[in-house]
């Protein structure tokens, strides 16, 4: 009998629109080579090669994510706002913004 191993899950919620190593992951997750420590919180903020925050509070996760992005560049979108932003492959864009 062949036993199938389920795929690993890394659900990416947000990532830097400039390609910097700043991301928010959301459960469920079973991190592999990117994040080596499994955690029990709903959101994980990853920046510059390490976990910088584990939280159940999305507002807190987005605030730290935004602060980490601001360390790299000025044109940060801030928190995701329904009706103002869209999420395109993990990148927040203002509605009507050119890619």
Z-matrix of the N, CA and C atoms (Angstrom, degrees):
N
C 1 1.449
C 2 1.527 1 109.34
N 3 1.319 2 115.95 1 135.47
C 4 1.461 3 121.58 2 179.96
C 5 1.523 4 108.57 3 -93.68
N 6 1.308 5 115.16 4 126.14
C 7 1.462 6 120.42 5 177.86
C 8 1.516 7 108.86 6 -96.33
N 9 1.307 8 116.15 7 122.90
C 10 1.463 9 120.31 8 179.12
C 11 1.515 10 109.99 9 -89.94
N 12 1.291 11 115.29 10 131.60
C 13 1.462 12 121.04 11 178.43
C 14 1.510 13 107.39 12 -93.74
N 15 1.347 14 117.13 13 125.26
C 16 1.470 15 118.63 14 -179.75
C 17 1.524 16 110.92 15 -64.72
N 18 1.334 17 116.96 16 148.79
C 19 1.472 18 119.53 17 179.41
C 20 1.518 19 111.31 18 -66.64
N 21 1.299 20 115.70 19 153.21
C 22 1.461 21 120.28 20 175.59
C 23 1.515 22 108.78 21 -76.59
N 24 1.325 23 116.05 22 147.17
C 25 1.453 24 120.56 23 -177.15
C 26 1.527 25 110.57 24 -114.25
N 27 1.303 26 115.02 25 130.41
C 28 1.462 27 121.93 26 170.67
C 29 1.509 28 104.26 27 -133.50
N 30 1.293 29 117.46 28 100.84
C 31 1.450 30 119.16 29 -178.65
C 32 1.517 31 108.06 30 -93.41
N 33 1.312 32 114.28 31 111.63
C 34 1.455 33 121.89 32 -178.41
C 35 1.516 34 108.92 33 -87.42
N 36 1.328 35 116.89 34 123.87
C 37 1.458 36 120.92 35 177.52
C 38 1.519 37 110.70 36 -91.85
N 39 1.323 38 116.49 37 -48.60
C 40 1.469 39 120.88 38 179.01
C 41 1.507 40 110.22 39 -141.06
N 42 1.332 41 115.18 40 153.22
C 43 1.453 42 120.98 41 172.49
C 44 1.520 43 108.33 42 -145.20
N 45 1.302 44 115.82 43 160.47
C 46 1.456 45 122.79 44 -178.65
C 47 1.523 46 111.36 45 -61.29
N 48 1.334 47 116.53 46 133.13
C 49 1.467 48 119.87 47 178.09
C 50 1.526 49 111.86 48 -77.26
N 51 1.328 50 116.74 49 -6.51
C 52 1.465 51 120.91 50 177.82
C 53 1.527 52 111.77 51 -107.05
N 54 1.341 53 117.05 52 7.57
C 55 1.454 54 120.42 53 177.21
C 56 1.518 55 115.10 54 81.28
N 57 1.320 56 118.18 55 11.38
C 58 1.466 57 120.71 56 178.10
C 59 1.525 58 109.48 57 -74.46
N 60 1.312 59 117.10 58 161.35
C 61 1.464 60 122.60 59 -177.77
C 62 1.533 61 110.25 60 -83.90
N 63 1.339 62 115.84 61 64.77
C 64 1.461 63 122.89 62 178.69
C 65 1.525 64 106.46 63 -133.40
N 66 1.347 65 116.56 64 121.52
C 67 1.462 66 120.59 65 -174.79
C 68 1.521 67 110.60 66 -146.09
N 69 1.343 68 115.63 67 158.39
C 70 1.462 69 121.73 68 168.34
C 71 1.527 70 106.32 69 -120.81
N 72 1.329 71 115.47 70 125.17
C 73 1.452 72 121.62 71 174.16
C 74 1.522 73 108.63 72 -105.46
N 75 1.333 74 116.11 73 150.54
C 76 1.462 75 121.34 74 179.60
C 77 1.529 76 108.15 75 -127.83
N 78 1.340 77 115.88 76 150.60
C 79 1.460 78 120.92 77 178.01
C 80 1.507 79 110.75 78 -62.56
N 81 1.309 80 120.44 79 155.99
C 82 1.471 81 127.25 80 0.16
C 83 1.521 82 110.54 81 -80.55
N 84 1.299 83 115.92 82 147.62
C 85 1.453 84 118.49 83 178.33
C 86 1.519 85 110.90 84 -147.88
N 87 1.292 86 114.74 85 150.21
C 88 1.453 87 124.61 86 172.71
C 89 1.522 88 103.36 87 -139.65
N 90 1.304 89 116.24 88 84.87
C 91 1.450 90 120.64 89 -170.09
C 92 1.517 91 112.55 90 -65.74
N 93 1.308 92 114.08 91 144.91
C 94 1.453 93 120.04 92 179.14
C 95 1.516 94 109.60 93 -113.82
N 96 1.334 95 117.47 94 -122.57
C 97 1.463 96 119.69 95 -172.78
C 98 1.532 97 114.32 96 -66.39
N 99 1.336 98 119.44 97 -24.49
C 100 1.464 99 120.43 98 -179.81
C 101 1.528 100 111.81 99 -75.00
N 102 1.327 101 116.54 100 -45.45
C 103 1.461 102 120.88 101 -178.46
C 104 1.520 103 106.74 102 -129.82
N 105 1.310 104 116.64 103 118.50
C 106 1.461 105 120.75 104 -170.86
C 107 1.520 106 113.68 105 -91.74
N 108 1.312 107 119.04 106 -8.56
C 109 1.460 108 120.90 107 -176.57
C 110 1.522 109 109.64 108 -115.47
N 111 1.328 110 116.58 109 122.00
C 112 1.460 111 120.20 110 175.42
C 113 1.532 112 108.21 111 -79.43
N 114 1.317 113 116.36 112 139.46
C 115 1.467 114 121.10 113 -177.48
C 116 1.516 115 109.86 114 -128.42
N 117 1.318 116 117.20 115 162.56
C 118 1.460 117 121.57 116 -175.50
C 119 1.523 118 113.38 117 -99.08
N 120 1.289 119 119.37 118 5.77
C 121 1.463 120 122.01 119 -178.92
C 122 1.522 121 111.00 120 -91.35
N 123 1.319 122 116.62 121 161.09
C 124 1.466 123 121.25 122 -176.75
C 125 1.524 124 113.63 123 -73.85
N 126 1.329 125 117.75 124 -32.95
C 127 1.465 126 121.85 125 -176.62
C 128 1.521 127 110.14 126 -127.17
N 129 1.319 128 115.18 127 141.66
C 130 1.463 129 122.26 128 176.33
C 131 1.516 130 106.88 129 -126.73
N 132 1.337 131 116.15 130 126.12
C 133 1.463 132 120.76 131 174.40
C 134 1.525 133 106.62 132 -99.69
N 135 1.309 134 114.46 133 126.24
C 136 1.459 135 123.36 134 -177.90
C 137 1.518 136 107.65 135 -114.58
N 138 1.322 137 117.82 136 129.83
C 139 1.467 138 120.66 137 178.37
C 140 1.518 139 110.07 138 -147.40
N 141 1.300 140 115.27 139 132.88
C 142 1.459 141 122.73 140 174.54
C 143 1.530 142 112.85 141 51.84
N 144 1.338 143 115.94 142 43.24
C 145 1.452 144 120.44 143 173.05
C 146 1.512 145 117.17 144 87.24
N 147 1.331 146 118.05 145 10.65
C 148 1.464 147 119.97 146 -178.27
C 149 1.525 148 111.63 147 -151.44
N 150 1.320 149 115.57 148 156.78
C 151 1.459 150 120.69 149 172.67
C 152 1.526 151 107.41 150 -73.46
N 153 1.331 152 117.46 151 127.14
C 154 1.463 153 120.68 152 179.40
C 155 1.526 154 111.92 153 -110.79
N 156 1.341 155 117.14 154 -14.49
C 157 1.461 156 120.00 155 178.60
C 158 1.521 157 109.94 156 -159.04
N 159 1.338 158 115.33 157 136.63
C 160 1.461 159 123.52 158 171.24
C 161 1.519 160 105.58 159 -121.40
N 162 1.337 161 118.34 160 122.11
C 163 1.456 162 120.43 161 -174.97
C 164 1.528 163 111.62 162 -153.54
N 165 1.316 164 115.28 163 161.14
C 166 1.457 165 121.37 164 171.44
C 167 1.524 166 110.90 165 -100.76
N 168 1.328 167 117.53 166 0.66
C 169 1.462 168 123.59 167 -174.84
C 170 1.535 169 110.06 168 -104.65
N 171 1.346 170 116.44 169 107.41
C 172 1.468 171 120.00 170 -178.65
C 173 1.517 172 112.04 171 -62.16
N 174 1.328 173 118.13 172 -38.69
C 175 1.463 174 120.86 173 179.32
C 176 1.526 175 110.90 174 -59.37
N 177 1.321 176 117.03 175 -44.04
C 178 1.465 177 121.63 176 178.78
C 179 1.536 178 110.18 177 -64.95
N 180 1.333 179 116.79 178 -41.24
C 181 1.469 180 120.61 179 179.55
C 182 1.525 181 110.66 180 -63.77
N 183 1.348 182 116.91 181 -44.81
C 184 1.468 183 119.81 182 -179.68
C 185 1.519 184 111.97 183 -67.59
N 186 1.326 185 118.09 184 -34.14
C 187 1.463 186 120.62 185 178.11
C 188 1.533 187 110.33 186 -64.32
N 189 1.326 188 117.10 187 -48.05
C 190 1.464 189 119.56 188 179.54
C 191 1.529 190 110.43 189 -65.83
N 192 1.330 191 117.15 190 -40.95
C 193 1.463 192 121.35 191 176.58
C 194 1.529 193 110.00 192 -56.00
N 195 1.343 194 116.60 193 -47.86
C 196 1.466 195 121.88 194 179.80
C 197 1.525 196 110.64 195 -61.49
N 198 1.331 197 117.65 196 -43.19
C 199 1.468 198 121.40 197 178.14
C 200 1.528 199 111.22 198 -61.40
N 201 1.332 200 116.72 199 -41.86
C 202 1.467 201 120.30 200 179.06
C 203 1.532 202 110.97 201 -66.11
N 204 1.334 203 117.04 202 -38.07
C 205 1.469 204 120.48 203 176.73
C 206 1.528 205 110.56 204 -65.42
N 207 1.344 206 117.01 205 -41.00
C 208 1.470 207 121.26 206 179.72
C 209 1.530 208 111.91 207 -61.43
N 210 1.324 209 117.85 208 -24.89
C 211 1.464 210 121.16 209 176.93
C 212 1.530 211 110.93 210 -67.97
N 213 1.339 212 116.99 211 -21.09
C 214 1.465 213 121.62 212 -178.22
C 215 1.524 214 113.44 213 -103.10
N 216 1.344 215 117.61 214 -32.68
C 217 1.463 216 121.25 215 -176.84
C 218 1.522 217 110.48 216 -158.93
N 219 1.351 218 116.11 217 162.88
C 220 1.461 219 122.07 218 -173.46
C 221 1.527 220 114.76 219 -90.55
N 222 1.322 221 118.49 220 -32.47
C 223 1.472 222 120.25 221 -174.13
C 224 1.533 223 111.84 222 -84.92
N 225 1.332 224 114.60 223 72.93
C 226 1.462 225 122.96 224 -178.25
C 227 1.529 226 108.60 225 -97.72
N 228 1.336 227 116.84 226 137.83
C 229 1.461 228 121.47 227 -178.63
C 230 1.524 229 113.58 228 -77.70
N 231 1.313 230 118.85 229 -20.20
C 232 1.462 231 121.34 230 -177.78
C 233 1.518 232 111.42 231 78.94
N 234 1.315 233 116.57 232 -155.67
C 235 1.460 234 121.46 233 -179.15
C 236 1.518 235 110.71 234 -66.76
N 237 1.319 236 116.18 235 148.36
C 238 1.457 237 122.43 236 176.12
C 239 1.522 238 108.94 237 -70.22
N 240 1.340 239 116.92 238 126.28
C 241 1.461 240 122.49 239 -179.95
C 242 1.526 241 108.51 240 -121.35
N 243 1.342 242 116.16 241 118.09
C 244 1.464 243 120.76 242 178.86
C 245 1.524 244 108.55 243 -62.17
N 246 1.332 245 116.90 244 134.10
C 247 1.457 246 122.26 245 -178.78
C 248 1.521 247 113.25 246 92.32
N 249 1.333 248 117.08 247 -18.66
C 250 1.457 249 122.15 248 178.06
C 251 1.530 250 111.06 249 -109.37
N 252 1.337 251 115.71 250 -35.70
C 253 1.457 252 121.77 251 -176.05
C 254 1.519 253 111.32 252 -119.71
N 255 1.333 254 114.33 253 159.70
C 256 1.458 255 121.76 254 167.83
C 257 1.520 256 107.20 255 -123.48
N 258 1.313 257 116.70 256 157.96
C 259 1.451 258 122.30 257 177.47
C 260 1.522 259 107.22 258 -109.79
N 261 1.316 260 117.44 259 114.72
C 262 1.458 261 123.40 260 -176.91
C 263 1.522 262 109.02 261 -118.11
N 264 1.332 263 116.88 262 101.54
C 265 1.468 264 122.27 263 -178.73
C 266 1.528 265 111.62 264 54.65
N 267 1.330 266 116.71 265 42.73
C 268 1.453 267 121.72 266 177.46
C 269 1.517 268 114.96 267 85.01
N 270 1.325 269 117.34 268 -2.95
C 271 1.461 270 121.80 269 -179.27
C 272 1.529 271 108.90 270 -106.65
N 273 1.339 272 116.86 271 125.97
C 274 1.454 273 121.22 272 178.05
C 275 1.522 274 108.44 273 -79.76
N 276 1.344 275 114.48 274 132.23
C 277 1.471 276 120.56 275 177.13
C 278 1.515 277 108.05 276 -132.08
N 279 1.310 278 116.70 277 144.92
C 280 1.456 279 121.40 278 173.76
C 281 1.524 280 107.50 279 -70.99
N 282 1.325 281 116.48 280 138.24
C 283 1.464 282 120.43 281 -179.81
C 284 1.518 283 108.40 282 -56.16
N 285 1.330 284 116.66 283 129.38
C 286 1.455 285 122.26 284 -178.63
C 287 1.516 286 114.25 285 90.09
N 288 1.319 287 118.11 286 -7.31
C 289 1.459 288 122.19 287 -179.27
C 290 1.527 289 110.02 288 -69.01
N 291 1.305 290 116.23 289 136.65
C 292 1.466 291 121.85 290 176.65
C 293 1.522 292 108.88 291 -72.32
N 294 1.312 293 116.10 292 147.20
C 295 1.481 294 119.67 293 178.73
C 296 1.488 295 111.80 294 -90.15
